[in-house]
Amino acid sequence: MAKIVIEVSEELSEQLHKVGDRLPELLALSLQQPALPSHIYSYILNFLASNPTPEQIVAFSPTPEMQARLRTLLVRERSDEITDVERVELDEYEKIEHLVLLLKAGSLPYHSHSL
């Protein structure tokens, strides 16, 4: 088993001491978080759950925050400065974009009564 040494604040040290032997488990769980912040998934799911009309589906777009983050990721990718974590994030944005495009094109049927 590997040993890792890090410097943390006294406050964090006290919190970590309280979790004791669970620290490796908690660290592993924290690394398994979704690629995107949960509010982004919520934004999309809330939109779909609102029973949007076909016109609203066509007009659907990412928030300004999402657009800005995507631009940043694309710039970092083009300049070959993207990290592995950012690559996973960009891939997730691309998956969502693909699904939304399929939905807008009518290739992915959406039935508002089924939600």
MODELLER restraints for C-alpha pairs under 7 A, 6 or more apart:
rsr = mdl.restraints
at = mdl.atoms
rsr.add(forms.Gaussian(group=physical.xy_distance, feature=features.Distance(at['CA:35:A'], at['CA:88:A']), mean=6.21, stdev=0.5))
rsr.add(forms.Gaussian(group=physical.xy_distance, feature=features.Distance(at['CA:35:A'], at['CA:89:A']), mean=4.97, stdev=0.5))
rsr.add(forms.Gaussian(group=physical.xy_distance, feature=features.Distance(at['CA:35:A'], at['CA:92:A']), mean=6.51, stdev=0.5))
rsr.add(forms.Gaussian(group=physical.xy_distance, feature=features.Distance(at['CA:36:A'], at['CA:89:A']), mean=6.03, stdev=0.5))
rsr.add(forms.Gaussian(group=physical.xy_distance, feature=features.Distance(at['CA:49:A'], at['CA:115:A']), mean=6.28, stdev=0.5))
rsr.add(forms.Gaussian(group=physical.xy_distance, feature=features.Distance(at['CA:51:A'], at['CA:112:A']), mean=4.92, stdev=0.5))
rsr.add(forms.Gaussian(group=physical.xy_distance, feature=features.Distance(at['CA:57:A'], at['CA:104:A']), mean=6.12, stdev=0.5))
rsr.add(forms.Gaussian(group=physical.xy_distance, feature=features.Distance(at['CA:58:A'], at['CA:104:A']), mean=5.30, stdev=0.5))
rsr.add(forms.Gaussian(group=physical.xy_distance, feature=features.Distance(at['CA:73:A'], at['CA:86:A']), mean=6.81, stdev=0.5))
rsr.add(forms.Gaussian(group=physical.xy_distance, feature=features.Distance(at['CA:73:A'], at['CA:90:A']), mean=6.42, stdev=0.5))
rsr.add(forms.Gaussian(group=physical.xy_distance, feature=features.Distance(at['CA:76:A'], at['CA:82:A']), mean=4.92, stdev=0.5))
rsr.add(forms.Gaussian(group=physical.xy_distance, feature=features.Distance(at['CA:102:A'], at['CA:108:A']), mean=5.21, stdev=0.5))
rsr.add(forms.Gaussian(group=physical.xy_distance, feature=features.Distance(at['CA:103:A'], at['CA:109:A']), mean=6.52, stdev=0.5))
rsr.add(forms.Gaussian(group=physical.xy_distance, feature=features.Distance(at['CA:103:A'], at['CA:110:A']), mean=6.85, stdev=0.5))
